[in-house]
Amino acid sequence: MNRTLSRWLGLAAAGLLAFALAPAHSQAPAGNTGKIHGRVINPTGQPQGGGTVSLSTDGGVTLKYTFPVDESGNYTGEAPQGTYMVVYRAADTPAGKMVDSIRGIKIVIGQDIAQDVDMSRQEYIDKMSPEEKKQLEDLKKANAAALQANVLINQLNADLKVVNQDKKDIDNSATLAAQALGGTPSKADLASKVIEIKTAKYTDIVSIATRDTGLKPDEALLWSQLGYGQAGLKHYDDAITSYKKAIDLETASKKPRMPVIGQAQSGLGECYARTGKIPEANAAFDAAAKADPANAQLYLKNQAIIFFQEGNATAQAAAADDAIKSDPNPNDPGLAILYYIKGQGLIMSATVDAKGHYVLPPECMAAYKKYLELAPKGQFAADVAGILAQAAK
C-alpha cells in the first residue's frame, strides 16, 4: 500500500492486493444461473467508472466470470449458483493484482442479487496507510468543495435562463400585452398592460440578481444583470453602482471578458443619459465601443436612440452621426433610423423664411433624404417627406 491515492482519476483508492490471477472466463455456461449487479464506489464515496468486476471460487486465484464496469460505476452479470469472492480490478491494475475483494457472495438460481463494491467501507479504509488516509481526507474535502461549487453554478445557470427569458418578454411586451388583453384593446389599455408586464419582469430580474450577487459577489455578469433590472425600474443611482461594480470586477480579472465590460459600460451610459449627465454618458458609450469593437455599432446606435427618447437634440444628432460613421456599409437599411434621429436633432436649428418655408441646415436635409432613400416606406417616411416638401428650395 505504497502508491498515492490521487493516481485513480484524481480519486482515492487503497493499495493493490497481490494475487496470482489465472485467465478469466467472461461468460457463464448455459444452465441454472442467477444474476448479480451493483456499483463500484471509490473511497471518497463517489462512483468509480471503468475496470471489471469478477467472480472467483478459489479466493481470487482464478477469476471465473468477469463483467465490465460502465462509466457510472455500474456492472451486471450472470453465473451459476454458488458462493463467490467478488473482485474489482481497475483498467490499469497490474496483472496478478486486484484493487478490492468481497468474500461470501451467494448467487442463487433465478434471483438477481445486488452487491456493491464499496471501497468507502471502514474495512477497506482500515487497510490504508496513515499517508493514504490523509490523502483521502484531503480528497473528500476537495470533492465536497467542488460539489458545492457545482450546485452553485447549476443554480446560477438556471437563474440566467430565467433572466434571459425575462429580457425576451420585455422586448416582446407589446405582443404579450395584446395577447393578454385579447380583442381590440384601446391604446391606453395596451400601454398600461405593457408597463405592467415590463415592471413585473424588471422586478423579477432585480430579485434574482440581488440573490445571485450575494451568492457569488465576484461575478461581474451578475452585477450587470442587476444594473439592467434596476435601470428598467428607473432606479438609476442603484443601477450606476451595479454597473460600476461589474466593470471594476471584470477589468480586474485575469482574463477580462470584453463583451461583459462593453455591455456594462453601455448600461452605465444609458443611466447617465436618462439622468441628464451628457458628458458622462458619452464617455461611457465610447468606452463600451472601445472595449467591445464587435458590438460598437450597436452601442452607438443605442446611444443615439436613448438621447432621442430623452429629447436631447444636440446629443442625439452627434450620437447618430457617430453611429452612422461606425457602419462600414453606408447603404445598410439599419442606418435609416439613425439618419432620422440625426435629422430630428438638426432640425431644431432650422429657421423659417419670409414665405413660411423651413430653411433646413444642409446636414439636416441630407440626413432626411438619406432616410427616405434607405426606408422609402419606413415608419417616418410620410413625416420626413412632408418636412422636405415644406423646406425652402
C-alpha positions as CSV (number, residue, x, y, z in Angstrom):
1,M,0.0,0.0,0.0
2,N,2.7,2.4,-1.1
3,R,1.1,4.2,-4.1
4,T,-0.6,7.6,-4.0
5,L,-4.4,7.8,-3.9
6,S,-4.6,10.5,-6.5
7,R,-3.5,8.2,-9.2
8,W,-7.0,6.9,-9.8
9,L,-8.7,9.6,-12.0
10,G,-8.0,12.1,-9.2
11,L,-9.9,9.9,-6.7
12,A,-8.8,7.8,-3.8
13,A,-8.1,4.0,-3.8
14,A,-6.3,1.8,-1.3
15,G,-3.2,-0.1,-2.2
16,L,-3.4,-3.1,-4.5
17,L,-3.8,-6.6,-3.2
18,A,-1.5,-9.2,-4.7
19,F,-2.9,-12.5,-6.1
20,A,-1.8,-14.9,-8.7
21,L,-4.7,-14.5,-11.1
22,A,-5.4,-17.1,-13.8
23,P,-7.1,-16.1,-17.1
24,A,-10.7,-15.0,-16.7
25,H,-13.8,-16.6,-18.3
26,S,-16.3,-13.8,-19.2
27,Q,-19.3,-15.9,-20.0
28,A,-21.3,-18.2,-17.6
29,P,-22.1,-21.7,-19.0
30,A,-25.6,-22.4,-20.1
31,G,-27.8,-23.9,-17.3
32,N,-29.1,-22.9,-14.0
33,T,-27.8,-19.4,-13.2
34,G,-28.5,-16.4,-11.1
35,K,-27.7,-12.7,-11.7
36,I,-25.6,-10.2,-9.9
37,H,-25.5,-6.4,-10.3
38,G,-24.1,-3.4,-8.4
39,R,-21.9,-0.3,-8.4
40,V,-18.3,0.2,-7.7
41,I,-17.7,3.0,-5.2
42,N,-14.3,4.5,-4.6
43,P,-13.0,5.5,-1.1
44,T,-14.3,9.1,-1.5
45,G,-17.8,7.7,-1.7
46,Q,-18.2,8.5,-5.5
47,P,-19.0,6.0,-8.3
48,Q,-15.8,4.6,-9.9
49,G,-16.2,4.0,-13.6
50,G,-14.1,1.6,-15.7
51,G,-12.4,-1.7,-14.9
52,T,-14.0,-5.0,-14.3
53,V,-15.8,-7.0,-11.6
54,S,-15.1,-10.7,-11.5
55,L,-16.3,-13.8,-9.6
56,S,-13.8,-16.3,-8.1
57,T,-14.4,-19.6,-6.2
58,D,-10.9,-20.1,-5.1
59,G,-10.0,-17.0,-3.2
60,G,-9.0,-15.0,-6.2
61,V,-6.6,-17.4,-7.7
62,T,-8.9,-17.8,-10.7
63,L,-11.3,-15.2,-11.9
64,K,-14.1,-17.3,-13.5
65,Y,-16.6,-14.8,-14.6
66,T,-15.8,-11.1,-15.5
67,F,-18.2,-8.2,-16.1
68,P,-17.3,-4.7,-17.4
69,V,-17.9,-1.6,-15.2
70,D,-19.5,1.3,-17.1
71,E,-18.6,4.9,-16.8
72,S,-21.1,5.4,-14.0
73,G,-19.6,2.6,-11.9
74,N,-22.4,0.0,-12.7
75,Y,-21.9,-3.6,-13.5
76,T,-24.1,-6.6,-14.2
77,G,-23.5,-10.3,-14.8
78,E,-24.7,-13.9,-14.6
79,A,-23.1,-17.0,-13.1
80,P,-24.1,-20.5,-11.8
81,Q,-25.4,-20.9,-8.3
82,G,-22.7,-20.8,-5.8
83,T,-20.6,-18.8,-3.2
84,Y,-18.1,-16.4,-4.7
85,M,-15.5,-13.8,-4.0
86,V,-16.3,-10.6,-5.9
87,V,-13.1,-9.0,-7.2
88,Y,-12.7,-5.5,-8.6
89,R,-9.8,-4.5,-10.9
90,A,-9.3,-1.0,-12.4
91,A,-8.4,-0.6,-16.1
92,D,-4.7,-0.1,-15.2
93,T,-4.4,-2.7,-12.4
94,P,-1.3,-4.7,-13.0
95,A,-1.6,-8.4,-13.9
96,G,-1.8,-10.6,-10.8
97,K,-3.3,-7.9,-8.6
98,M,-6.7,-6.6,-7.6
99,V,-8.0,-3.4,-6.0
100,D,-10.7,-4.8,-3.8
101,S,-12.5,-8.0,-3.0
102,I,-15.5,-9.1,-1.0
103,R,-16.0,-12.7,0.1
104,G,-19.0,-14.9,0.7
105,I,-21.3,-13.6,-2.0
106,K,-24.0,-16.1,-2.8
107,I,-25.7,-16.3,-6.2
108,V,-29.0,-18.1,-6.3
109,I,-30.7,-19.7,-9.3
110,G,-33.3,-17.4,-10.8
111,Q,-32.5,-14.5,-8.5
112,D,-30.8,-11.1,-9.2
113,I,-28.7,-10.1,-6.2
114,A,-27.3,-6.6,-5.6
115,Q,-23.7,-6.3,-4.5
116,D,-21.8,-3.1,-4.5
117,V,-18.0,-3.0,-4.3
118,D,-17.9,-0.2,-1.8
119,M,-14.4,1.0,-1.0
120,S,-15.6,3.7,1.3
121,R,-16.4,0.9,3.9
122,Q,-14.4,1.0,7.1
123,E,-12.9,-2.4,6.5
124,Y,-11.3,-1.1,3.3
125,I,-10.2,2.3,4.9
126,D,-8.6,0.5,7.8
127,K,-6.1,-1.2,5.3
128,M,-4.8,2.2,4.3
129,S,-1.5,3.7,5.5
130,P,-1.6,6.9,7.5
131,E,-0.4,8.8,4.5
132,E,-3.1,7.3,2.3
133,K,-5.8,8.1,4.9
134,K,-4.6,11.8,5.0
135,Q,-4.7,11.9,1.2
136,L,-8.2,10.5,1.3
137,E,-9.5,13.1,3.8
138,D,-7.9,15.9,1.6
139,L,-9.7,14.5,-1.5
140,K,-13.0,14.3,0.4
141,K,-12.7,17.9,1.4
142,A,-11.8,18.9,-2.2
143,N,-14.7,16.9,-3.6
144,A,-17.1,18.4,-1.2
145,A,-16.0,21.9,-2.1
146,A,-16.3,21.0,-5.8
147,L,-19.7,19.6,-5.3
148,Q,-20.8,22.7,-3.5
149,A,-19.4,24.9,-6.3
150,N,-21.2,22.8,-8.9
151,V,-24.5,23.2,-7.1
152,L,-24.0,26.9,-7.1
153,I,-23.1,27.0,-10.8
154,N,-26.2,25.0,-11.6
155,Q,-28.4,27.4,-9.7
156,L,-26.8,30.4,-11.3
157,N,-27.2,28.9,-14.8
158,A,-30.8,28.1,-14.1
159,D,-31.3,31.7,-12.9
160,L,-29.6,33.0,-16.1
161,K,-32.1,31.2,-18.2
162,V,-35.0,32.9,-16.3
163,V,-33.3,36.3,-16.6
164,N,-32.8,35.8,-20.4
165,Q,-36.4,34.9,-20.8
166,D,-37.5,37.9,-18.8
167,K,-35.4,40.1,-21.2
168,K,-37.1,38.5,-24.2
169,D,-40.5,39.1,-22.6
170,I,-39.6,42.7,-22.0
171,D,-38.6,43.1,-25.7
172,N,-41.9,41.4,-26.7
173,S,-44.0,43.2,-24.1
174,A,-46.3,44.8,-26.7
175,T,-47.2,41.4,-28.3
176,L,-47.6,39.8,-24.8
177,A,-49.9,42.7,-23.7
178,A,-52.1,42.3,-26.8
179,Q,-52.4,38.6,-26.2
180,A,-53.2,39.1,-22.6
181,L,-55.9,41.7,-23.3
182,G,-57.4,40.0,-26.3
183,G,-59.8,41.6,-28.7
184,T,-59.0,45.1,-29.8
185,P,-57.9,47.0,-26.7
186,S,-57.5,50.7,-26.6
187,K,-54.1,52.3,-26.9
188,A,-54.3,53.4,-23.2
189,D,-55.1,49.9,-22.0
190,L,-52.4,48.4,-24.2
191,A,-49.8,50.9,-22.9
192,S,-50.9,50.2,-19.3
193,K,-50.5,46.5,-19.8
194,V,-47.1,46.9,-21.4
195,I,-45.9,48.9,-18.4
196,E,-47.3,46.2,-16.1
197,I,-45.5,43.4,-17.9
198,K,-42.2,45.3,-18.0
199,T,-42.4,46.2,-14.4
200,A,-43.0,42.6,-13.4
201,K,-40.1,41.4,-15.5
202,Y,-37.7,44.0,-14.3
203,T,-38.6,43.4,-10.7
204,D,-38.0,39.6,-11.2
205,I,-34.6,40.3,-12.7
206,V,-33.7,42.5,-9.7
207,S,-34.9,39.9,-7.3
208,I,-32.9,37.1,-8.9
209,A,-29.8,39.2,-9.5
210,T,-29.8,40.5,-5.9
211,R,-29.8,36.9,-4.6
212,D,-27.2,35.8,-7.1
213,T,-24.7,38.6,-6.4
214,G,-25.0,37.7,-2.7
215,L,-24.2,34.0,-3.6
216,K,-21.3,34.9,-5.9
217,P,-20.3,38.5,-5.4
218,D,-17.2,38.2,-7.6
219,E,-19.1,37.5,-10.9
220,A,-19.3,40.7,-13.0
221,L,-22.1,39.4,-15.2
222,L,-24.5,39.1,-12.2
223,W,-23.9,42.7,-11.3
224,S,-24.5,43.8,-14.8
225,Q,-27.8,41.9,-14.8
226,L,-28.7,43.7,-11.5
227,G,-27.9,47.0,-13.1
228,Y,-30.1,46.2,-16.1
229,G,-33.1,45.4,-13.9
230,Q,-32.6,48.5,-11.7
231,A,-32.3,50.7,-14.8
232,G,-35.6,49.2,-16.1
233,L,-37.3,50.2,-12.9
234,K,-35.7,53.7,-13.2
235,H,-33.6,53.2,-10.1
236,Y,-30.7,54.8,-11.9
237,D,-28.4,55.6,-9.0
238,D,-28.6,51.9,-7.9
239,A,-28.0,50.8,-11.5
240,I,-25.0,53.0,-11.8
241,T,-23.5,51.5,-8.7
242,S,-24.1,48.0,-10.0
243,Y,-22.7,48.6,-13.5
244,K,-19.6,50.2,-12.0
245,K,-19.2,47.1,-9.8
246,A,-19.4,44.9,-12.9
247,I,-16.9,47.0,-14.8
248,D,-14.4,47.0,-11.9
249,L,-14.7,43.3,-11.3
250,E,-14.2,42.3,-14.9
251,T,-11.4,44.8,-15.5
252,A,-9.5,43.4,-12.6
253,S,-9.9,39.7,-13.6
254,K,-7.0,37.8,-15.2
255,K,-8.8,37.4,-18.5
256,P,-11.4,40.2,-18.8
257,R,-14.4,39.4,-21.0
258,M,-14.6,42.5,-23.1
259,P,-18.2,42.0,-24.2
260,V,-19.2,42.0,-20.5
261,I,-17.4,45.2,-20.0
262,G,-18.9,46.6,-23.1
263,Q,-22.5,45.8,-22.0
264,A,-21.9,47.2,-18.6
265,Q,-20.4,50.4,-20.0
266,S,-23.4,50.7,-22.4
267,G,-25.8,50.3,-19.5
268,L,-23.9,52.8,-17.5
269,G,-24.1,55.2,-20.4
270,E,-27.9,54.8,-20.6
271,C,-28.3,55.6,-16.9
272,Y,-26.2,58.8,-17.3
273,A,-28.2,59.8,-20.4
274,R,-31.5,59.2,-18.6
275,T,-30.4,61.5,-15.8
276,G,-29.1,64.3,-17.9
277,K,-25.4,63.6,-17.4
278,I,-24.4,64.0,-21.0
279,P,-20.6,64.1,-20.8
280,E,-20.6,61.0,-18.5
281,A,-23.0,59.2,-20.9
282,N,-20.9,60.0,-23.9
283,A,-17.7,58.8,-22.1
284,A,-19.4,55.5,-21.1
285,F,-20.8,54.8,-24.6
286,D,-17.3,55.5,-26.1
287,A,-15.8,53.1,-23.5
288,A,-18.3,50.4,-24.5
289,A,-17.4,50.7,-28.2
290,K,-13.7,50.6,-27.4
291,A,-14.0,47.6,-25.1
292,D,-16.1,45.6,-27.4
293,P,-15.5,46.7,-31.0
294,A,-17.6,43.9,-32.5
295,N,-20.7,45.5,-31.0
296,A,-19.6,49.1,-31.2
297,Q,-22.2,50.0,-33.8
298,L,-24.9,48.6,-31.6
299,Y,-23.8,50.6,-28.6
300,L,-23.6,53.8,-30.5
301,K,-27.0,53.2,-32.1
302,N,-28.5,52.7,-28.6
303,Q,-26.8,55.9,-27.5
304,A,-28.5,57.8,-30.3
305,I,-31.9,56.3,-29.6
306,I,-31.7,57.0,-25.9
307,F,-30.8,60.6,-26.4
308,F,-33.7,60.8,-28.9
309,Q,-36.1,59.3,-26.4
310,E,-34.8,61.9,-23.8
311,G,-35.4,64.8,-26.2
312,N,-31.8,65.9,-26.2
313,A,-31.5,67.2,-29.8
314,T,-27.8,68.2,-29.8
315,A,-26.7,64.9,-28.1
316,Q,-28.9,62.7,-30.4
317,A,-27.6,64.3,-33.6
318,A,-24.0,63.8,-32.5
319,A,-24.5,60.3,-31.4
320,A,-26.4,59.3,-34.5
321,D,-23.6,60.7,-36.6
322,D,-21.0,58.7,-34.7
323,A,-23.1,55.6,-35.1
324,I,-23.6,56.1,-38.9
325,K,-19.8,56.6,-39.3
326,S,-19.1,53.3,-37.4
327,D,-21.0,51.3,-40.0
328,P,-18.8,50.2,-42.9
329,N,-21.8,49.9,-45.2
330,P,-23.3,53.3,-45.9
331,N,-26.4,51.7,-47.6
332,D,-27.2,49.5,-44.6
333,P,-31.1,49.7,-44.2
334,G,-30.5,49.6,-40.4
335,L,-29.0,53.1,-40.7
336,A,-32.3,54.6,-41.7
337,I,-33.4,55.2,-38.1
338,L,-30.1,56.9,-37.3
339,Y,-30.5,59.3,-40.2
340,Y,-34.0,60.1,-39.0
341,I,-32.7,60.7,-35.5
342,K,-29.9,62.9,-36.8
343,G,-32.3,64.9,-38.9
344,Q,-34.7,65.4,-36.0
345,G,-31.8,66.7,-33.9
346,L,-30.6,69.1,-36.5
347,I,-34.0,70.4,-37.4
348,M,-34.0,72.2,-34.1
349,S,-31.6,74.7,-35.7
350,A,-33.9,75.3,-38.7
351,T,-35.3,78.7,-39.4
352,V,-38.4,79.9,-41.4
353,D,-38.1,82.2,-44.4
354,A,-40.4,85.0,-45.4
355,K,-42.6,82.6,-47.4
356,G,-43.0,80.3,-44.4
357,H,-40.8,77.6,-45.7
358,Y,-38.3,75.7,-43.5
359,V,-34.7,76.6,-44.0
360,L,-33.0,73.4,-43.0
361,P,-29.3,73.1,-42.2
362,P,-27.6,71.3,-45.1
363,E,-26.7,68.3,-43.0
364,C,-30.3,68.0,-41.8
365,M,-31.7,68.0,-45.3
366,A,-29.1,65.4,-46.3
367,A,-30.0,63.2,-43.4
368,Y,-33.7,63.3,-44.2
369,K,-33.1,62.5,-47.8
370,K,-30.8,59.5,-46.9
371,Y,-33.6,58.3,-44.6
372,L,-36.1,58.2,-47.5
373,E,-33.5,56.6,-49.7
374,L,-33.0,53.7,-47.2
375,A,-36.6,53.5,-45.9
376,P,-38.9,54.9,-48.6
377,K,-41.8,53.2,-46.8
378,G,-40.5,53.4,-43.3
379,Q,-42.3,54.4,-40.2
380,F,-41.4,58.1,-40.5
381,A,-41.3,58.3,-44.3
382,A,-44.5,60.4,-44.6
383,D,-43.4,62.8,-41.9
384,V,-40.0,63.2,-43.5
385,A,-41.4,63.7,-46.9
386,G,-43.8,66.4,-45.5
387,I,-40.9,68.3,-43.9
388,L,-38.9,68.2,-47.2
389,A,-41.9,69.3,-49.1
390,Q,-42.2,72.4,-46.9
391,A,-38.5,73.2,-47.0
392,A,-37.1,76.1,-49.0
393,K,-35.6,75.1,-52.3
